[in-house]
């Protein structure tokens, strides 16, 4: 990440063409792969000469299984990107570029912390996977604790954006974007459900529910289109914010109720709003 960020700064300073900026994520992936290779060889060397000298072997059966399980996740990823962008596209089409600019300013601030639940989900995934294999009760307890902690953080962010929406917009974008303040106050609460879905997606991958993840993403995509078409003509940028909030709320709370195997995730969401659950992951008994 540091290398890719430095590369972007250098490209800006030298006035590089747009195509090179598009290549920086590839640089990020290459450097990450090289670091992983280095760490693997280092750990293999520490394990002994036999492990250090072993050669890589391909396993077609495993490759096929990984590809089959990853296809729903990949399609779901494209759907999530569409969900995140469709509101702005539809807003510009239905209300004009000014409304789209107002909404984008608010969405940039409210979505600035969305990477945090992703990082948390990645960090707890190994522990959750091991617990799922050997201790289902411990798995459910740890998952509930993580949801509680993330929900508490998301509510804190939502309150912050609600109370400070106007000064934040003024600070980052200037008075010309003052109309983005009420949009930010609404859109800030979307993070509560985005954070839950982020952790839930990790859990569903562990539980082998990849196709359900895709199903929920496609339902949410349809809800985004329908709600934006209904609310934007009447309420403009604020309507798009309400559509985003409602769509992610449906993803988090309603869609899991449609299937018996995922129904427990909706109940976990409800329990995560209990203030006692926000700090449970930090308690002594959670280790």
LUMKENU-479070 format. One record per residue (C-alpha): residue in three letters; x negated, z, y negated. Coordinates in steps of 0.02 Angstrom, whole numbers, padded with zeros to 5 digits, always signed. Each point is the difference from the previous one (the first is absolute). Layout:
<nodes>
ALAXZY...
</nodes>
This chain:
<nodes>
UNK+00000+00000+00000UNK-00142+00044-00118UNK-00088-00165+00037UNK+00159-00101-00026UNK+00037+00092-00164UNK-00176-00035-00066UNK+00020-00182+00051UNK+00162-00012-00099UNK-00083+00073-00155UNK-00143-00124+00016UNK+00122-00144+00019UNK+00091+00054-00158UNK-00162+00012-00098UNK-00059-00174+00051UNK+00171-00080-00025UNK+00015-00054+00182UNK+00145-00112+00057UNK+00156+00077+00076UNK-00044-00061+00176UNK-00151+00116+00007UNK+00109+00149-00046UNK+00111-00043+00148UNK-00154+00011+00111UNK-00043+00180-00044UNK+00119+00074+00131UNK-00095-00103+00129UNK-00162+00077-00063UNK+00080+00171+00019UNK+00046-00037+00181UNK-00173-00068+00043UNK-00090+00152-00070UNK+00121+00117+00089UNK-00029-00092+00165UNK-00189+00011-00022UNK+00012+00186-00034UNK+00106+00025+00156UNK-00127-00098+00102UNK-00142+00107-00069UNK+00093+00162+00039UNK+00041-00059+00176UNK-00182-00043+00037UNK-00058+00165-00073UNK+00122+00101+00105UNK-00043-00102+00155UNK-00185+00035-00027UNK+00035+00186-00013UNK+00100-00007+00161UNK-00152-00062+00097UNK-00099-00154+00045UNK+00130-00064+00123UNK+00139+00005-00129UNK-00112-00074-00135UNK-00047-00150+00107UNK+00174-00042+00060UNK+00069-00169-00049UNK+00171-00042-00066UNK+00126-00071+00122UNK+00165-00087-00034UNK+00159+00060+00083UNK+00133-00136-00009UNK+00137+00113+00064UNK-00037+00129-00134UNK-00015-00137-00132UNK+00170-00069+00048UNK+00080+00172-00005UNK-00073+00035-00172UNK+00059-00167-00067UNK+00175+00024+00069UNK+00014+00174-00074UNK-00072-00052-00168UNK+00114-00151-00032UNK+00151+00107-00052UNK-00113+00106-00111UNK-00073-00156-00082UNK+00171-00075-00035UNK+00060+00169-00063UNK-00149+00004-00119UNK+00052-00168-00072UNK+00178+00066-00018UNK-00062+00154-00094UNK-00100-00109-00119UNK+00158-00102-00031UNK+00100+00160-00028UNK-00126+00057-00130UNK+00001-00166-00092UNK+00177-00068+00015UNK+00074+00117-00130UNK-00120-00066-00132UNK+00029-00181+00050UNK+00189+00019+00000UNK-00005+00096-00163UNK-00098-00139-00085UNK+00119-00130+00070UNK+00160+00093-00046UNK-00050+00092-00160UNK-00155-00088-00066UNK-00186+00035-00014UNK+00019+00142-00126UNK+00104+00105+00120UNK-00122-00040+00140UNK-00145+00058-00109UNK+00089+00163-00041UNK+00035+00032+00184UNK-00177-00045+00054UNK-00074+00125-00123UNK+00108+00140+00071UNK-00032-00052+00181UNK-00189-00001-00027UNK+00003+00182-00054UNK+00123+00062+00131UNK-00090-00093+00140UNK-00176+00052-00050UNK+00000+00142+00127UNK+00075-00096+00148UNK-00172-00013+00080UNK-00005+00189+00024UNK+00132+00007+00140UNK-00088-00147+00083UNK-00166+00094-00004UNK+00084+00159+00065UNK+00084-00098+00140UNK-00165-00079+00052UNK-00090+00168-00003UNK+00127+00090+00110UNK+00031-00145+00120UNK-00136+00049+00126UNK+00065+00179+00008UNK+00180-00057+00017UNK-00049-00124+00136UNK-00088+00133+00103UNK+00144+00122-00021UNK+00127-00133+00049UNK-00095-00030+00162UNK-00024+00183+00047UNK+00117+00112-00101UNK+00164-00075-00057UNK+00059+00163-00078UNK-00163+00014-00098UNK+00018-00182-00050UNK+00173+00026-00072UNK-00057+00157-00091UNK-00153-00084-00077UNK+00100-00155-00049UNK+00132+00108-00084UNK-00138+00093-00095UNK-00077-00162-00062UNK+00169-00065-00055UNK+00034+00162-00092UNK-00166-00004-00092UNK+00020-00182-00051UNK+00181+00028-00053UNK-00051+00147-00110UNK-00135-00104-00083UNK+00120-00146-00026UNK+00131+00113-00080UNK-00133+00071-00116UNK-00049-00177-00052UNK+00183-00046-00025UNK+00028+00151-00112UNK-00158-00039-00098UNK+00054-00179-00030UNK+00175+00055-00046UNK-00058+00126-00130UNK-00146-00100-00070UNK+00063-00179+00019UNK+00003-00038-00186UNK-00172+00070-00046UNK-00078-00079+00155UNK+00069-00171-00043UNK-00057+00020-00179UNK-00174+00055+00055UNK-00032-00140+00124UNK+00101-00145-00072UNK+00042+00040-00180UNK+00164+00014-00095UNK+00044-00182+00036UNK+00041+00055+00178UNK+00107+00149-00051UNK+00148-00073+00098UNK-00101+00027+00160UNK+00018+00191-00016UNK+00175+00014+00077UNK-00051-00125+00134UNK-00150+00110+00044UNK+00109+00156+00005UNK+00108-00085+00133UNK-00134-00094+00096UNK-00110+00154+00013UNK+00117+00073+00132UNK-00024-00151+00112UNK-00167+00076+00050UNK+00089+00140+00094UNK+00069-00125+00124UNK-00150-00118-00002UNK-00111+00147+00048UNK+00115+00050+00143UNK+00008-00178+00067UNK-00189-00014-00009UNK-00025+00154+00111UNK+00146-00047+00111UNK-00074-00172+00032UNK-00160+00082+00065UNK+00104+00111+00112UNK+00103-00144+00067UNK-00158-00097+00042UNK-00061+00150+00100UNK+00169+00010+00086UNK-00003-00186+00045UNK+00145-00045-00116UNK-00083-00150-00084UNK+00153-00111+00016UNK+00107+00133-00084UNK-00120+00001-00147UNK+00029-00186-00022UNK+00188+00022+00019UNK+00005+00132-00138UNK-00110-00106-00115UNK+00112-00152+00019UNK+00156+00104-00034UNK-00083+00069-00156UNK-00047-00174-00056UNK+00181-00053+00014UNK+00056+00155-00095UNK-00124-00036-00141UNK+00068-00176-00022UNK+00182+00055+00004UNK-00020+00151-00115UNK-00106-00093-00127UNK+00125-00143-00005UNK+00138+00128-00031UNK-00086+00115-00126UNK-00121-00107-00101UNK+00132-00108-00087UNK+00089+00157-00060UNK-00141+00124-00032UNK-00159-00104-00016UNK-00165+00089+00035UNK+00086+00167+00030UNK+00110-00086+00129UNK-00156-00064+00090UNK-00069+00178+00001UNK+00161+00067+00076UNK-00002-00141+00128UNK-00178+00044+00051UNK+00043+00185+00014UNK+00157-00032+00102UNK-00087-00125+00117UNK-00142+00119+00043UNK+00124+00143+00020UNK+00096-00105+00126UNK-00163-00038+00091UNK-00046+00183+00009UNK+00169+00082+00033UNK+00128-00127+00062UNK-00085-00129+00111UNK-00074+00127+00123UNK+00176+00064+00035UNK+00046-00169+00072UNK-00109+00025+00154UNK-00004+00148+00118UNK-00189-00010+00022UNK-00034+00014-00188UNK+00139+00117-00053UNK-00116+00150-00004UNK-00099-00078-00144UNK+00152+00015-00113UNK+00015+00185+00044UNK-00185+00024-00038UNK+00031-00075-00172UNK+00140+00124-00035UNK-00106+00148+00056UNK-00146-00058-00109UNK+00102+00039-00156UNK-00007+00185+00044UNK-00126+00078-00123UNK-00070+00107+00142UNK-00055-00160+00087UNK-00104-00060-00148UNK-00139+00125+00034UNK+00017+00022+00188UNK-00142-00122+00035UNK-00117+00115-00096UNK+00051+00157+00092UNK-00112+00086+00126UNK+00118-00039+00142UNK-00011-00188-00028UNK-00180-00020+00062
</nodes>
